[in-house]
């Protein structure tokens, strides 16, 4: 039997980036059931204080907004990085 050559991380990255927009390469999307996130009392107190500073209705709403904003930011950074990597690899 012939052994396959082990791919380097760089080779794997190139394949993943090249196939990232090809939906046929992805598995069927899954549904994620929301789970409770537990914070320490100290973190909750800080969140309550900061939520008041931002005039939020509650600290939970404020935390949800912060997490959603952070996810959007991370997605944009990843998208920009992938675009720059694609340009650099040409």
The first five atom37 places (N, CA, C, CB, O) and aatype in JSON, in Angstrom:
{
  "aatype": [20, 20, 20, 20, 20, 20, 20, 20, 20, 20, 20, 20, 20, 20, 20, 20, 20, 20, 20, 20, 20, 20, 20, 20, 20, 20, 20, 20, 20, 20, 20, 20, 20, 20, 20, 20, 20, 20, 20, 20, 20, 20, 20, 20, 20, 20, 20, 20, 20, 20, 20, 20, 20, 20, 20, 20, 20, 20, 20, 20, 20, 20, 20, 20, 20, 20, 20, 20, 20, 20, 20, 20, 20, 20, 20, 20, 20, 20, 20, 20, 20, 20, 20, 20, 20, 20, 20, 20, 20, 20],
  "atom_mask": [
    [1, 1, 1, 1, 1],
    [1, 1, 1, 1, 1],
    [1, 1, 1, 1, 1],
    [1, 1, 1, 1, 1],
    [1, 1, 1, 1, 1],
    [1, 1, 1, 1, 1],
    [1, 1, 1, 1, 1],
    [1, 1, 1, 1, 1],
    [1, 1, 1, 1, 1],
    [1, 1, 1, 1, 1],
    [1, 1, 1, 1, 1],
    [1, 1, 1, 1, 1],
    [1, 1, 1, 1, 1],
    [1, 1, 1, 1, 1],
    [1, 1, 1, 1, 1],
    [1, 1, 1, 1, 1],
    [1, 1, 1, 1, 1],
    [1, 1, 1, 1, 1],
    [1, 1, 1, 1, 1],
    [1, 1, 1, 1, 1],
    [1, 1, 1, 1, 1],
    [1, 1, 1, 1, 1],
    [1, 1, 1, 1, 1],
    [1, 1, 1, 1, 1],
    [1, 1, 1, 1, 1],
    [1, 1, 1, 1, 1],
    [1, 1, 1, 1, 1],
    [1, 1, 1, 1, 1],
    [1, 1, 1, 1, 1],
    [1, 1, 1, 1, 1],
    [1, 1, 1, 1, 1],
    [1, 1, 1, 1, 1],
    [1, 1, 1, 1, 1],
    [1, 1, 1, 1, 1],
    [1, 1, 1, 1, 1],
    [1, 1, 1, 1, 1],
    [1, 1, 1, 1, 1],
    [1, 1, 1, 1, 1],
    [1, 1, 1, 1, 1],
    [1, 1, 1, 1, 1],
    [1, 1, 1, 1, 1],
    [1, 1, 1, 1, 1],
    [1, 1, 1, 1, 1],
    [1, 1, 1, 1, 1],
    [1, 1, 1, 1, 1],
    [1, 1, 1, 1, 1],
    [1, 1, 1, 1, 1],
    [1, 1, 1, 1, 1],
    [1, 1, 1, 1, 1],
    [1, 1, 1, 1, 1],
    [1, 1, 1, 1, 1],
    [1, 1, 1, 1, 1],
    [1, 1, 1, 1, 1],
    [1, 1, 1, 1, 1],
    [1, 1, 1, 1, 1],
    [1, 1, 1, 1, 1],
    [1, 1, 1, 1, 1],
    [1, 1, 1, 1, 1],
    [1, 1, 1, 1, 1],
    [1, 1, 1, 1, 1],
    [1, 1, 1, 1, 1],
    [1, 1, 1, 1, 1],
    [1, 1, 1, 1, 1],
    [1, 1, 1, 1, 1],
    [1, 1, 1, 1, 1],
    [1, 1, 1, 1, 1],
    [1, 1, 1, 1, 1],
    [1, 1, 1, 1, 1],
    [1, 1, 1, 1, 1],
    [1, 1, 1, 1, 1],
    [1, 1, 1, 1, 1],
    [1, 1, 1, 1, 1],
    [1, 1, 1, 1, 1],
    [1, 1, 1, 1, 1],
    [1, 1, 1, 1, 1],
    [1, 1, 1, 1, 1],
    [1, 1, 1, 1, 1],
    [1, 1, 1, 1, 1],
    [1, 1, 1, 1, 1],
    [1, 1, 1, 1, 1],
    [1, 1, 1, 1, 1],
    [1, 1, 1, 1, 1],
    [1, 1, 1, 1, 1],
    [1, 1, 1, 1, 1],
    [1, 1, 1, 1, 1],
    [1, 1, 1, 1, 1],
    [1, 1, 1, 1, 1],
    [1, 1, 1, 1, 1],
    [1, 1, 1, 1, 1],
    [1, 1, 1, 1, 1]
  ],
  "atom_positions": [
    [[0.82, -1.19, 0.0], [0.0, 0.0, 0.0], [0.86, 1.25, 0.0], [-0.93, 0.0, 1.2], [1.93, 1.3, 0.61]],
    [[0.38, 2.24, -0.69], [1.1, 3.5, -0.78], [0.6, 4.44, 0.33], [0.93, 4.15, -2.18], [-0.6, 4.64, 0.48]],
    [[1.54, 5.0, 1.09], [1.17, 5.94, 2.16], [0.98, 7.33, 1.57], [2.24, 5.96, 3.27], [1.73, 7.76, 0.69]],
    [[-0.03, 8.04, 2.09], [-0.25, 9.42, 1.67], [0.74, 10.33, 2.38], [-1.7, 9.87, 1.96], [1.05, 10.14, 3.56]],
    [[1.23, 11.32, 1.66], [2.13, 12.3, 2.25], [1.31, 13.18, 3.19], [2.85, 13.16, 1.15], [0.24, 13.67, 2.81]],
    [[1.8, 13.39, 4.4], [1.1, 14.23, 5.36], [1.19, 15.69, 4.91], [1.69, 14.05, 6.8], [2.28, 16.2, 4.62]],
    [[0.03, 16.36, 4.86], [0.0, 17.74, 4.41], [0.44, 18.68, 5.53], [-1.41, 18.12, 3.93], [0.2, 18.44, 6.71]],
    [[1.1, 19.76, 5.12], [1.51, 20.77, 6.09], [0.3, 21.64, 6.43], [2.69, 21.63, 5.53], [-0.7, 21.64, 5.71]],
    [[0.4, 22.38, 7.51], [-0.69, 23.29, 7.9], [-0.95, 24.3, 6.79], [-0.36, 24.01, 9.22], [-2.09, 24.66, 6.52]],
    [[0.11, 24.77, 6.16], [-0.01, 25.74, 5.08], [-0.8, 25.16, 3.89], [1.38, 26.21, 4.61], [-1.64, 25.84, 3.3]],
    [[-0.51, 23.92, 3.55], [-1.23, 23.25, 2.46], [-2.71, 23.08, 2.81], [-0.6, 21.88, 2.15], [-3.59, 23.31, 1.97]],
    [[-2.97, 22.69, 4.04], [-4.36, 22.52, 4.49], [-5.08, 23.86, 4.46], [-4.4, 21.92, 5.91], [-6.23, 23.95, 4.02]],
    [[-4.41, 24.92, 4.94], [-5.01, 26.26, 4.93], [-5.39, 26.69, 3.52], [-4.04, 27.29, 5.54], [-6.47, 27.24, 3.3]],
    [[-4.51, 26.44, 2.56], [-4.78, 26.82, 1.17], [-6.01, 26.09, 0.63], [-3.56, 26.52, 0.28], [-6.84, 26.68, -0.07]],
    [[-6.13, 24.8, 0.96], [-7.29, 24.02, 0.51], [-8.57, 24.56, 1.13], [-7.11, 22.53, 0.86], [-9.57, 24.76, 0.44]],
    [[-8.53, 24.79, 2.43], [-9.72, 25.29, 3.14], [-10.13, 26.65, 2.59], [-9.45, 25.39, 4.65], [-11.32, 26.89, 2.37]],
    [[-9.19, 27.54, 2.37], [-9.51, 28.87, 1.85], [-10.07, 28.77, 0.44], [-8.25, 29.77, 1.86], [-11.03, 29.47, 0.1]],
    [[-9.49, 27.92, -0.38], [-9.96, 27.76, -1.75], [-11.39, 27.2, -1.81], [-9.02, 26.84, -2.53], [-12.15, 27.54, -2.71]],
    [[-11.74, 26.35, -0.84], [-13.06, 25.72, -0.84], [-14.06, 26.38, 0.09], [-12.92, 24.28, -0.47], [-15.2, 25.92, 0.2]],
    [[-13.66, 27.44, 0.76], [-14.52, 28.06, 1.78], [-15.86, 28.53, 1.24], [-13.81, 29.23, 2.41], [-16.87, 28.42, 1.94]],
    [[-15.89, 29.06, 0.03], [-17.14, 29.59, -0.53], [-17.92, 28.55, -1.33], [-16.83, 30.77, -1.42], [-19.01, 28.84, -1.82]],
    [[-17.38, 27.35, -1.46], [-18.06, 26.28, -2.2], [-18.94, 25.5, -1.23], [-17.03, 25.33, -2.9], [-18.46, 24.64, -0.49]],
    [[-20.24, 25.8, -1.24], [-21.17, 25.21, -0.28], [-21.29, 23.69, -0.43], [-22.53, 25.85, -0.42], [-21.72, 23.02, 0.51]],
    [[-20.93, 23.14, -1.58], [-21.0, 21.69, -1.77], [-19.93, 20.97, -0.94], [-20.84, 21.33, -3.25], [-20.03, 19.76, -0.71]],
    [[-18.93, 21.7, -0.5], [-17.85, 21.12, 0.3], [-18.19, 21.07, 1.79], [-16.57, 21.91, 0.1], [-17.48, 20.44, 2.57]],
    [[-19.28, 21.73, 2.18], [-19.68, 21.82, 3.58], [-20.78, 20.83, 3.9], [-20.14, 23.24, 3.93], [-21.56, 20.45, 3.03]],
    [[-20.82, 20.42, 5.15], [-21.9, 19.56, 5.61], [-23.15, 20.39, 5.81], [-21.52, 18.83, 6.92], [-23.1, 21.62, 5.8]],
    [[-24.28, 19.72, 5.98], [-25.55, 20.39, 6.22], [-25.45, 21.21, 7.52], [-26.72, 19.35, 6.3], [-24.91, 20.72, 8.51]],
    [[-25.97, 22.45, 7.53], [-25.91, 23.27, 8.75], [-26.62, 22.59, 9.92], [-26.53, 24.65, 8.5], [-27.58, 21.85, 9.73]],
    [[-26.14, 22.86, 11.11], [-26.77, 22.3, 12.3], [-27.48, 23.41, 13.07], [-25.72, 21.59, 13.2], [-27.15, 24.59, 12.93]],
    [[-28.43, 23.02, 13.89], [-29.13, 23.97, 14.74], [-28.51, 23.89, 16.12], [-30.66, 23.68, 14.79], [-28.31, 22.8, 16.67]],
    [[-28.22, 25.04, 16.69], [-27.61, 25.09, 18.01], [-28.66, 25.54, 19.0], [-26.38, 26.03, 18.03], [-29.3, 26.58, 18.82]],
    [[-28.84, 24.77, 20.04], [-29.8, 25.12, 21.08], [-29.09, 26.03, 22.08], [-30.37, 23.84, 21.79], [-28.03, 25.69, 22.59]],
    [[-29.69, 27.21, 22.35], [-29.05, 28.13, 23.3], [-28.85, 27.48, 24.67], [-29.9, 29.41, 23.44], [-29.71, 26.74, 25.15]],
    [[-27.74, 27.76, 25.26], [-27.44, 27.23, 26.59], [-27.22, 28.39, 27.55], [-26.18, 26.29, 26.55], [-26.86, 29.5, 27.13]],
    [[-27.42, 28.14, 28.78], [-27.19, 29.17, 29.79], [-25.69, 29.34, 29.99], [-27.88, 28.82, 31.13], [-24.93, 28.37, 30.0]],
    [[-25.28, 30.57, 30.15], [-23.89, 30.88, 30.44], [-23.83, 31.38, 31.87], [-23.3, 31.94, 29.43], [-24.57, 32.28, 32.26]],
    [[-22.96, 30.79, 32.64], [-22.86, 31.18, 34.05], [-21.63, 32.05, 34.26], [-22.81, 29.93, 34.96], [-20.52, 31.7, 33.85]],
    [[-21.86, 33.19, 34.91], [-20.78, 34.09, 35.24], [-20.63, 34.15, 36.76], [-21.03, 35.51, 34.66], [-21.57, 33.88, 37.5]],
    [[-19.45, 34.5, 37.2], [-19.23, 34.66, 38.64], [-20.0, 35.88, 39.12], [-17.7, 34.79, 38.97], [-20.28, 36.78, 38.33]],
    [[-20.34, 35.93, 40.4], [-21.03, 37.1, 40.95], [-20.27, 38.41, 40.69], [-21.24, 36.93, 42.45], [-20.89, 39.45, 40.45]],
    [[-18.94, 38.36, 40.74], [-18.15, 39.57, 40.5], [-18.33, 40.08, 39.07], [-16.65, 39.3, 40.78], [-18.45, 41.28, 38.85]],
    [[-18.35, 39.17, 38.11], [-18.54, 39.56, 36.7], [-19.95, 40.11, 36.51], [-18.29, 38.34, 35.75], [-20.14, 41.09, 35.78]],
    [[-20.92, 39.5, 37.14], [-22.31, 39.98, 37.02], [-22.43, 41.4, 37.58], [-23.28, 39.03, 37.76], [-23.09, 42.25, 36.98]],
    [[-21.81, 41.65, 38.71], [-21.85, 43.0, 39.3], [-21.21, 44.03, 38.37], [-21.14, 43.02, 40.67], [-21.74, 45.13, 38.2]],
    [[-20.09, 43.68, 37.77], [-19.43, 44.59, 36.82], [-20.31, 44.82, 35.6], [-18.06, 44.02, 36.39], [-20.42, 45.94, 35.11]],
    [[-20.94, 43.75, 35.11], [-21.82, 43.87, 33.95], [-23.02, 44.75, 34.27], [-22.3, 42.47, 33.49], [-23.44, 45.56, 33.44]],
    [[-23.58, 44.61, 35.46], [-24.72, 45.45, 35.88], [-24.3, 46.92, 35.88], [-25.23, 45.03, 37.29], [-25.04, 47.78, 35.39]],
    [[-23.13, 47.2, 36.43], [-22.63, 48.57, 36.49], [-22.44, 49.15, 35.09], [-21.3, 48.61, 37.27], [-22.89, 50.26, 34.8]],
    [[-21.78, 48.38, 34.21], [-21.53, 48.86, 32.86], [-22.82, 49.0, 32.06], [-20.57, 47.92, 32.14], [-22.95, 49.91, 31.24]],
    [[-23.77, 48.1, 32.28], [-25.05, 48.18, 31.59], [-25.77, 49.48, 31.96], [-25.94, 46.96, 31.93], [-26.38, 50.13, 31.11]],
    [[-25.69, 49.86, 33.23], [-26.29, 51.13, 33.67], [-25.62, 52.31, 32.97], [-26.19, 51.28, 35.22], [-26.29, 53.25, 32.55]],
    [[-24.3, 52.27, 32.86], [-23.57, 53.35, 32.18], [-24.0, 53.48, 30.73], [-22.07, 53.09, 32.26], [-24.0, 54.58, 30.17]],
    [[-24.37, 52.37, 30.12], [-24.78, 52.37, 28.72], [-26.29, 52.46, 28.55], [-24.28, 51.11, 28.04], [-26.82, 52.29, 27.45]],
    [[-26.98, 52.75, 29.64], [-28.45, 52.89, 29.62], [-29.17, 51.68, 29.05], [-28.82, 54.1, 28.84], [-30.18, 51.82, 28.37]],
    [[-28.65, 50.5, 29.33], [-29.3, 49.27, 28.88], [-30.45, 48.93, 29.82], [-28.28, 48.09, 28.81], [-30.43, 49.28, 31.0]],
    [[-31.46, 48.24, 29.29], [-32.61, 47.86, 30.12], [-32.22, 46.84, 31.19], [-33.73, 47.3, 29.25], [-32.78, 46.85, 32.28]],
    [[-31.27, 45.98, 30.87], [-30.78, 45.0, 31.85], [-29.37, 44.59, 31.46], [-31.72, 43.75, 31.92], [-28.93, 44.8, 30.33]],
    [[-28.68, 44.01, 32.42], [-27.31, 43.59, 32.11], [-27.31, 42.42, 31.13], [-26.57, 43.22, 33.4], [-26.37, 42.27, 30.35]],
    [[-28.36, 41.57, 31.17], [-28.42, 40.44, 30.23], [-28.54, 40.94, 28.79], [-29.6, 39.52, 30.57], [-27.88, 40.43, 27.89]],
    [[-29.4, 41.95, 28.59], [-29.56, 42.53, 27.25], [-28.25, 43.16, 26.8], [-30.7, 43.58, 27.23], [-27.85, 43.02, 25.65]],
    [[-27.59, 43.86, 27.7], [-26.32, 44.51, 27.38], [-25.26, 43.47, 27.02], [-25.84, 45.37, 28.57], [-24.53, 43.64, 26.04]],
    [[-25.17, 42.38, 27.8], [-24.2, 41.33, 27.5], [-24.49, 40.68, 26.16], [-24.2, 40.27, 28.6], [-23.56, 40.4, 25.39]],
    [[-25.76, 40.43, 25.86], [-26.14, 39.83, 24.58], [-25.68, 40.73, 23.43], [-27.68, 39.61, 24.51], [-25.13, 40.25, 22.44]],
    [[-25.9, 42.03, 23.58], [-25.5, 43.0, 22.55], [-23.98, 42.98, 22.37], [-25.98, 44.42, 22.92], [-23.49, 43.0, 21.24]],
    [[-23.24, 42.95, 23.46], [-21.77, 42.95, 23.41], [-21.27, 41.7, 22.69], [-21.17, 43.03, 24.83], [-20.38, 41.78, 21.84]],
    [[-21.84, 40.54, 23.02], [-21.41, 39.29, 22.4], [-21.72, 39.32, 20.9], [-22.1, 38.07, 23.06], [-20.88, 38.93, 20.09]],
    [[-22.92, 39.78, 20.54], [-23.29, 39.83, 19.11], [-22.37, 40.77, 18.34], [-24.75, 40.27, 18.94], [-21.95, 40.46, 17.23]],
    [[-22.05, 41.93, 18.93], [-21.14, 42.87, 18.28], [-19.76, 42.24, 18.1], [-21.03, 44.17, 19.09], [-19.13, 42.41, 17.06]],
    [[-19.3, 41.52, 19.1], [-17.97, 40.9, 19.04], [-17.93, 39.82, 17.96], [-17.59, 40.3, 20.4], [-16.94, 39.69, 17.24]],
    [[-19.0, 39.05, 17.85], [-19.05, 38.01, 16.82], [-19.0, 38.63, 15.44], [-20.32, 37.14, 16.98], [-18.28, 38.14, 14.56]],
    [[-19.76, 39.72, 15.22], [-19.73, 40.4, 13.91], [-18.32, 40.91, 13.61], [-20.74, 41.58, 13.89], [-17.84, 40.79, 12.48]],
    [[-17.67, 41.47, 14.62], [-16.31, 41.99, 14.44], [-15.35, 40.85, 14.07], [-15.82, 42.7, 15.74], [-14.55, 40.98, 13.15]],
    [[-15.43, 39.73, 14.8], [-14.56, 38.58, 14.52], [-14.8, 38.05, 13.11], [-14.79, 37.47, 15.56], [-13.85, 37.7, 12.41]],
    [[-16.07, 37.98, 12.69], [-16.39, 37.49, 11.34], [-15.8, 38.41, 10.29], [-17.91, 37.38, 11.16], [-15.27, 37.94, 9.28]],
    [[-15.88, 39.72, 10.5], [-15.32, 40.67, 9.55], [-13.8, 40.54, 9.49], [-15.72, 42.11, 9.91], [-13.21, 40.55, 8.41]],
    [[-13.17, 40.43, 10.65], [-11.71, 40.28, 10.69], [-11.28, 39.01, 9.96], [-11.21, 40.26, 12.14], [-10.3, 39.02, 9.22]],
    [[-12.01, 37.92, 10.18], [-11.68, 36.66, 9.5], [-11.87, 36.78, 8.0], [-12.53, 35.52, 10.05], [-11.05, 36.3, 7.22]],
    [[-12.96, 37.42, 7.59], [-13.22, 37.62, 6.16], [-12.13, 38.47, 5.52], [-14.6, 38.28, 5.96], [-11.64, 38.14, 4.44]],
    [[-11.74, 39.55, 6.18], [-10.67, 40.41, 5.67], [-9.35, 39.65, 5.58], [-10.5, 41.66, 6.57], [-8.61, 39.78, 4.61]],
    [[-9.08, 38.85, 6.6], [-7.84, 38.06, 6.62], [-7.81, 37.07, 5.46], [-7.69, 37.32, 7.96], [-6.8, 36.93, 4.78]],
    [[-8.94, 36.38, 5.25], [-9.02, 35.41, 4.15], [-8.83, 36.09, 2.81], [-10.36, 34.66, 4.18], [-8.15, 35.56, 1.94]],
    [[-9.44, 37.29, 2.64], [-9.3, 38.02, 1.38], [-7.84, 38.41, 1.15], [-10.21, 39.28, 1.39], [-7.32, 38.26, 0.05]],
    [[-7.19, 38.93, 2.2], [-5.79, 39.32, 2.08], [-4.88, 38.13, 1.8], [-5.34, 40.03, 3.36], [-3.92, 38.22, 1.04]],
    [[-5.2, 37.0, 2.43], [-4.41, 35.79, 2.21], [-4.56, 35.3, 0.78], [-4.82, 34.69, 3.18], [-3.6, 34.85, 0.17]],
    [[-5.78, 35.39, 0.25], [-6.05, 34.99, -1.13], [-5.26, 35.87, -2.09], [-7.56, 35.07, -1.44], [-4.67, 35.37, -3.05]],
    [[-5.24, 37.18, -1.84], [-4.51, 38.14, -2.69], [-3.02, 37.85, -2.62], [-4.81, 39.61, -2.26], [-2.33, 37.87, -3.64]],
    [[-2.52, 37.59, -1.41], [-1.09, 37.34, -1.22], [-0.63, 36.05, -1.87], [-0.76, 37.32, 0.25], [0.53, 35.92, -2.26]],
    [[-1.53, 35.08, -1.98], [-1.13, 33.78, -2.52], [-1.14, 33.76, -4.06], [-2.05, 32.69, -1.99], [-0.74, 32.77, -4.68]],
    [[-1.6, 34.85, -4.68], [-1.64, 34.9, -6.16], [-0.28, 35.21, -6.72], [-2.65, 35.95, -6.63], [-0.13, 35.3, -7.94]]
  ]
}
